[in-house]
Amino acid sequence: PPPRPKKKTHYSVFRIDFATSKVEDCLKFFCRQHWFIARLNGASVTAGGFPPGNSNILVITTSSNHVFVFDVEAKQLGEWSRRYSYVLPRRFQDFPGEIIGLSFPPSLCSTSVIVYSSRAMCLIDFVMPVGFDAVDLPNGSNLLSDNFQYPFMNVKAKRKRRDANHETKQSKINNFDFFEFRNPVLFVGHMLEHSLLVLEKPWMKVIQTFGAPVHRHIFGT
């Protein structure tokens, strides 16, 4: 028998540039390979995106419900992922369903992302403490070091992080808490910084897709 193809141990990352050709009146694409990303914990990538105003930071999620932040230019994991991707709060490890998408607030001053599955969504703020139940993390630890420029390391972000560190000593930070949906959700996206569009499928519509029950005679009854 022919040899089985080897299972891929990495993902290829390509950069595609496009431009309009006035001579040929068409759109031309130019593709080149940028770098390879190793398979993350053996899981598949389920969603990814760039924060507003920063194409150097790539945030992706996997089928094992891990979140990774990549530095595109440096071709490596960002500081946040190197420190926290495998030590996220236990409550996030119980996230219902498989993450299928993510959405960034449209504000350039925002430091968060919402990840979602068909059953729940979760807010992750990259400059707030991971949480009290994180593994081996001191109280008030920062998600990003000062030399790792996640999109918005400006005065507002630094003040927000400092205030969060102060608040950690007094009350619980709800970073990584998730909200469960009533019906299966197909899409979640930001309309405004504090406004979301949620597209759901009512359970009755889901039930209607089920096949008819199978009736079989049980012999001897």
Summary of the structure (lengths in Angstrom):
residues: 221
radius of gyration: 21.7
end to end distance: 49.2
largest distance: 80.7
contacts: 547
relative contact order: 0.12
helix: 14%
strand: 33%
